[in-house]
Amino acid sequence: MNIILWSVAMTLGLLVGTHSSGARAQTADDTVLGFSPSGKLSEVRSELQRWDQSVLGFRKEHQFSLTSGPVSGQWHFKRFGTVRNKTYESSGIYSKFQYSFHIPIYRSFGYYLGTSFGYINEDDKTEGLDAASAFMLPGVLVGFSYNFSPGFRLVTGLDYYLERWHNLGERDGEGENPTITATARAIDGLVAVDLFYRLKWAVRFEGHRRESTLDRPRKARDKPLDAQIVKNDSWLGMGLLYHLM
């Protein structure tokens, strides 16, 4: 909780301190927000100025994050075993590690390239379905970032990778009720906010929207893998980010 409060204070320091046009305007802003110039806000401003000497307006190069949070979505079985055009609810918890290399474009705006991998542990509570836990394999990550200050950043991105479903089963009680382990192609759109509480460390809050589609083998005809399955889900997570400077 102290980390989050410190991060929020850093952000308030940016909003109040960066855009002030003089000592008189700065004092007025402090009065409105209830801060004393000699108190916590002055400390935050001083820290931001010190960080800016290292960051120089944009947090570039190597960065690493580890996040986790709840997952909710739906399995769409267009064809799987004896099931046709049926939807099942899904839920679980994800953990994801991400590496990215940030490159400035103009001032505080830039882009990044990277990769990620992770794991989804699904709840198995839906009738008619054996939910599949999944390994997210390293793929290609691209996106943009905007540094509002050395302590506050907004990130958007798109992650494309292969995902390995483990023991996904259809349980409608008809036929053989197949179970498969298969590979899917995933497209993951993300938005994240990074609040830095130390020069190199941040708390990350992120949201994801994904679509995973079964990559059906060519020789799967008349086999359990001869299926059409799509999964859509949303994630909300938080974790830590490290900027290697």
Summary of the structure (lengths in Angstrom):
residues: 245
radius of gyration: 23.0
end to end distance: 25.7
largest distance: 78.8
contacts: 785
relative contact order: 0.18
helix: 18%
strand: 58%
